[in-house]
């Protein structure tokens, strides 16, 4: 008779979606804010381990629709910056959805909202 030693490694399943620490991020900025200015940093966490907890951020569902050209997000840090100048007379409020997607297989997503109020 012989014996065999087995090593069993249990890997983390991607069973947790990223969750934002706030459901809505509100920012007030003057209309003369310079391009490239930092507005807000969104933050989501994922309770999984390994690559399943690595998160990338993106912006979607802009209102008004031309807001997609005015804001950008750094995909790894969640920092949102102003991409172009704002005019209070064009729009006083911008809304957008921020998505956090993990790198699991299949990837899971969490969603939050960003509201930018332009001050005249």
C-alpha positions in Angstrom: 0.0 0.0 0.0 1.1 3.5 -0.7 0.1 7.0 0.4 -0.5 10.1 -1.5 -0.4 13.6 -0.2 -2.9 16.0 -1.8 -2.7 19.7 -1.7 -6.0 21.4 -2.4 -6.0 25.1 -3.0 -9.4 26.9 -2.7 -9.6 29.9 -5.0 -11.8 32.9 -4.4 -14.9 32.9 -6.6 -16.0 36.3 -8.0 -19.2 36.4 -6.0 -19.1 40.0 -4.8 -19.8 43.0 -7.0 -18.0 46.3 -6.3 -19.9 48.6 -4.0 -19.6 52.4 -3.9 -19.1 54.1 -0.5 -21.7 56.7 -1.5 -24.6 56.2 -3.9 -24.5 59.8 -5.1 -21.4 62.0 -5.3 -22.3 65.7 -5.4 -19.9 68.4 -6.5 -20.3 72.2 -6.8 -17.9 74.1 -9.1 -17.7 77.6 -10.4 -18.3 78.0 -14.1 -14.8 79.5 -14.6 -13.1 76.3 -13.3 -10.0 75.5 -15.4 -9.8 72.5 -17.7 -8.1 69.5 -16.1 -9.3 70.5 -12.6 -9.9 67.7 -10.1 -13.6 67.4 -9.2 -14.1 64.4 -7.0 -12.7 60.9 -6.4 -15.2 58.1 -6.4 -14.4 54.9 -4.5 -15.8 51.4 -4.7 -14.6 48.3 -2.8 -14.9 44.6 -3.7 -14.9 42.0 -0.9 -13.3 39.3 -3.2 -9.6 38.6 -3.4 -6.9 38.6 -6.0 -7.8 39.9 -9.5 -11.5 39.6 -8.5 -11.2 42.7 -6.4 -9.3 44.9 -8.9 -11.6 47.6 -10.0 -11.7 49.9 -13.0 -14.0 52.9 -13.3 -15.9 54.4 -16.2 -18.5 57.1 -16.8 -21.8 56.5 -18.7 -25.4 57.8 -19.1 -24.6 61.5 -19.3 -27.2 64.2 -18.9 -27.2 66.4 -20.9 -25.7 64.0 -23.5 -22.9 66.4 -24.4 -21.5 66.1 -20.9 -19.6 63.0 -22.1 -17.1 65.4 -23.7 -16.8 67.6 -20.5 -15.8 65.0 -17.9 -13.3 62.2 -17.7 -12.4 59.6 -15.1 -9.1 58.0 -14.4 -10.0 54.3 -14.7 -7.8 53.0 -11.9 -8.0 55.8 -9.3 -11.6 56.9 -9.8 -10.6 60.6 -10.0 -12.9 62.7 -12.1 -11.5 65.8 -13.9 -13.0 68.5 -16.0 -12.2 68.1 -19.6 -13.6 71.3 -21.0 -15.0 74.6 -19.8 -18.5 74.9 -18.3 -21.1 77.6 -18.8 -23.8 78.1 -16.3 -26.1 79.4 -19.0 -25.7 76.1 -21.0 -26.4 73.8 -18.1 -26.5 74.3 -14.4 -26.4 70.6 -13.5 -24.7 67.6 -15.1 -25.5 64.0 -14.1 -23.7 60.9 -15.0 -23.4 57.3 -13.9 -20.1 55.9 -12.7 -19.5 52.2 -13.1 -17.0 50.1 -11.1 -16.2 46.8 -12.8 -14.0 44.1 -11.2 -11.6 42.0 -13.2 -13.2 38.6 -12.2 -14.5 36.1 -14.7 -17.2 37.0 -15.4 -16.7 40.6 -14.3 -19.3 42.1 -11.9 -20.2 45.8 -11.8 -21.5 48.3 -9.3 -23.0 51.7 -10.1 -23.2 55.1 -8.5 -24.1 58.6 -9.6 -22.2 61.9 -9.9 -24.0 65.2 -9.9 -22.1 68.3 -10.8 -23.7 71.7 -10.0 -22.3 74.7 -11.9 -22.2 77.8 -9.8 -22.7 81.1 -11.7 
